[in-house]
């Protein structure tokens, strides 16, 4: 998944933001499972990047007044 930019998120509608949040949370679950099984290293930074992207989407949703 490409990096999430706040500028691009502000231009999107509420349905697309919810979809993006759903995708990111699914990706985080997948990466945590791989990490627990030892398939990827915890130091790879992928998990942290996804968590920051989720926070970015939630921030934009809160600015727009969109409920999860």
FENGINOR-V496940 format. One record per residue. OMEGA is omega in whole degrees, -180 to 180 (none if undefined). Layout:
OMEGA
OMEGA
//
This chain:
178
180
-179
178
-178
180
179
-179
-179
-179
-175
180
-174
-179
-180
178
178
178
180
178
178
179
-178
179
176
177
179
178
180
-179
178
177
178
-180
-180
179
179
-178
175
178
179
-178
-177
178
-178
-178
179
180
179
179
178
177
177
179
179
179
180
178
179
178
179
177
-179
-180
-179
177
177
none
//
